[in-house]
Amino acid sequence: MKNDLFLRACRREKVEYTPVWLMRQAGRYMEEYMKIRRKHTFLEMCKTPELAAEVTLQPVNRIGVDAAILFADILLPLEGMGMDLEFAKGEGPVLHNPVRNEQDVNNLRLIEPEEDVPYVLEAIKLVRKELDGRVPLIGFSGAPFTLASYMIEGGGSKTYLNCKSLMWQAPNVWHELMDKIAKVVVSYLKAQVEAGAQAVQVFDSWVGTLSPKDYQEYVMPHSRFVMEQLKETSVPVIHFANNASTMLEKVTEAGGDVIGVDWRINLDQAWQRIGYDKAIQGNLDPVTLMAPPKVIEQKVKDILEQADNRPGHIFNLGHGINKETPVENVIAMVEAVQKHSKRS
Ligand SMILES: Cc1c2[nH]c(c1CCC(=O)O)Cc1[nH]c(c(CCC(=O)O)c1C)Cc1[nH]c(c(CCC(=O)O)c1C)Cc1[nH]c(c(C)c1CCC(=O)O)C2
């Protein structure tokens, strides 16, 4: 491997500079992506390994990140469970048969990754071949809560009204659902590692809608199950819980080698609470990338100062990049991280 800074930082080893990648780094802010996207739907791109592989490599080639993340989506394995998934124009993801009761949960299947998401595994193999050791490849999945929220709401939500109602009105049904999803997440991620993913990230994008107590009771046991099972793979696991700085200790307790944090908390305070026996990933506000390069550079320096050259920091945004972002600003950010974190 030519550049293994990311994997070394995951293991909290010394690095020559702080490795950097961006959540959602392959996407609509890049002209290269849009060129392909104009000819294909998003799902077609995900399900055609050659296209998924090409798009995965775009940010590695153009912006010089220290890791690649597979181009795919957290909702793909839900099709194999029996959900009817569509990415509707301008609306984001829609699941046409939401899960609302015990019968719906019983009808859900566990997935066989080789049969249900063969294109994801094929894309991983292709990317590994094309990367040829330039940088490591990250695989990913949604976390049980975030996937459950889409399955119950039938899409994105502001209030999570149906999701929380099911959780509180029928806790047994809720736990059965979370149990099934957790098993799917484990087999999906294990298959990705077998296909060649060198690290995995679990995205709990919407769990910040819960109180710490509800997190502990309704979510933590299932996230913990996932994290425990993934120890068998021996690749680093990144646990990213968005908008969860009120419950960082609980997220850490659920598990993961690297804890991803958003920008709503200072990185130094977050790391202190997480503990220095874990690596940390984050945490620039993605909207910073709309600011002039001088401002971006200053905010990058602020975060690096908070990390204090401690081994085990992976630079990233605090959430996914926005599609309006100028690509030159992304390049300026990556260069600023690499320049200002150089160790002698
Ligand atoms: C919540 C979530 C989803 N998908 C994902 C999450 C968790 C990450 C997060 O919290 O941001 C994960 C995801 N989705 C995508 C990736 C690719 C890998 C990467 O570059 O990081 C990853 C890691 C591609 C994508 N996933 C999607 C796109 C845009 C599709 C397009 O080209 O139209 C991409 C590049 C679609 C998607 N997929 C999802 C939504 C809400 C949307 C619509 C987003 C929007 O319209 O802004 C569900």
Ligand as a Chemical Component Dictionary entry (heavy atoms), coordinates in Angstrom:
data_LIG
# 
_chem_comp.id                   LIG 
_chem_comp.type                 NON-POLYMER 
_chem_comp.pdbx_formal_charge   0 
_chem_comp.three_letter_code    LIG 
# 
loop_
_chem_comp_atom.comp_id 
_chem_comp_atom.atom_id 
_chem_comp_atom.alt_atom_id 
_chem_comp_atom.type_symbol 
_chem_comp_atom.charge 
_chem_comp_atom.model_Cartn_x 
_chem_comp_atom.model_Cartn_y 
_chem_comp_atom.model_Cartn_z 
_chem_comp_atom.pdbx_ordinal 
LIG C1  C1  C 0 -28.728 9.197  5.121  1  
LIG C2  C2  C 0 -27.890 8.572  4.035  2  
LIG C3  C3  C 0 -28.332 8.201  2.739  3  
LIG N1  N1  N 0 -27.237 7.687  2.084  4  
LIG C4  C4  C 0 -26.129 7.729  2.881  5  
LIG C5  C5  C 0 -26.528 8.242  4.124  6  
LIG C6  C6  C 0 -25.648 8.345  5.329  7  
LIG C7  C7  C 0 -24.686 9.452  5.160  8  
LIG C8  C8  C 0 -25.231 10.773 5.583  9  
LIG O1  O1  O 0 -25.725 10.881 6.699  10 
LIG O2  O2  O 0 -25.112 11.712 4.773  11 
LIG C9  C9  C 0 -24.777 7.245  2.599  12 
LIG C10 C10 C 0 -24.177 7.546  1.294  13 
LIG N2  N2  N 0 -24.792 7.924  0.129  14 
LIG C11 C11 C 0 -23.865 8.064  -0.843 15 
LIG C12 C12 C 0 -22.604 7.677  -0.320 16 
LIG C13 C13 C 0 -21.399 7.518  -1.243 17 
LIG C14 C14 C 0 -20.101 7.412  -0.720 18 
LIG C15 C15 C 0 -19.465 8.740  -0.381 19 
LIG O3  O3  O 0 -18.982 9.405  -1.303 20 
LIG O4  O4  O 0 -19.408 9.082  0.824  21 
LIG C16 C16 C 0 -22.781 7.402  1.035  22 
LIG C17 C17 C 0 -21.738 7.016  2.080  23 
LIG C18 C18 C 0 -24.097 8.478  -2.226 24 
LIG C19 C19 C 0 -25.322 9.249  -2.547 25 
LIG N3  N3  N 0 -26.598 9.057  -2.072 26 
LIG C20 C20 C 0 -27.457 9.916  -2.699 27 
LIG C21 C21 C 0 -26.719 10.719 -3.619 28 
LIG C22 C22 C 0 -27.284 11.767 -4.563 29 
LIG C23 C23 C 0 -27.873 10.992 -5.700 30 
LIG C24 C24 C 0 -27.957 11.751 -6.980 31 
LIG O5  O5  O 0 -26.968 11.773 -7.743 32 
LIG O6  O6  O 0 -29.034 12.287 -7.273 33 
LIG C25 C25 C 0 -25.392 10.286 -3.538 34 
LIG C26 C26 C 0 -24.218 10.781 -4.358 35 
LIG C27 C27 C 0 -28.932 9.926  -2.495 36 
LIG C28 C28 C 0 -29.410 9.874  -1.091 37 
LIG N4  N4  N 0 -29.213 8.851  -0.221 38 
LIG C29 C29 C 0 -29.750 9.160  1.017  39 
LIG C30 C30 C 0 -30.337 10.440 0.912  40 
LIG C31 C31 C 0 -31.019 11.170 2.036  41 
LIG C32 C32 C 0 -30.146 10.864 -0.428 42 
LIG C33 C33 C 0 -30.644 12.130 -1.070 43 
LIG C34 C34 C 0 -29.628 13.166 -0.752 44 
LIG C35 C35 C 0 -29.833 14.432 -1.528 45 
LIG O7  O7  O 0 -30.605 14.473 -2.492 46 
LIG O8  O8  O 0 -29.125 15.378 -1.157 47 
LIG C36 C36 C 0 -29.703 8.274  2.188  48 
# 
loop_
_chem_comp_bond.comp_id 
_chem_comp_bond.atom_id_1 
_chem_comp_bond.atom_id_2 
_chem_comp_bond.value_order 
_chem_comp_bond.pdbx_ordinal 
LIG C1  C2  SING 1  
LIG C2  C3  DOUB 2  
LIG C2  C5  SING 3  
LIG C3  N1  SING 4  
LIG C3  C36 SING 5  
LIG N1  C4  SING 6  
LIG C4  C5  DOUB 7  
LIG C4  C9  SING 8  
LIG C5  C6  SING 9  
LIG C6  C7  SING 10 
LIG C7  C8  SING 11 
LIG C8  O1  DOUB 12 
LIG C8  O2  SING 13 
LIG C9  C10 SING 14 
LIG C10 N2  SING 15 
LIG C10 C16 DOUB 16 
LIG N2  C11 SING 17 
LIG C11 C12 DOUB 18 
LIG C11 C18 SING 19 
LIG C12 C13 SING 20 
LIG C12 C16 SING 21 
LIG C13 C14 SING 22 
LIG C14 C15 SING 23 
LIG C15 O3  DOUB 24 
LIG C15 O4  SING 25 
LIG C16 C17 SING 26 
LIG C18 C19 SING 27 
LIG C19 N3  SING 28 
LIG C19 C25 DOUB 29 
LIG N3  C20 SING 30 
LIG C20 C21 DOUB 31 
LIG C20 C27 SING 32 
LIG C21 C22 SING 33 
LIG C21 C25 SING 34 
LIG C22 C23 SING 35 
LIG C23 C24 SING 36 
LIG C24 O5  DOUB 37 
LIG C24 O6  SING 38 
LIG C25 C26 SING 39 
LIG C27 C28 SING 40 
LIG C28 N4  SING 41 
LIG C28 C32 DOUB 42 
LIG N4  C29 SING 43 
LIG C29 C30 DOUB 44 
LIG C29 C36 SING 45 
LIG C30 C31 SING 46 
LIG C30 C32 SING 47 
LIG C32 C33 SING 48 
LIG C33 C34 SING 49 
LIG C34 C35 SING 50 
LIG C35 O7  DOUB 51 
LIG C35 O8  SING 52 
# 
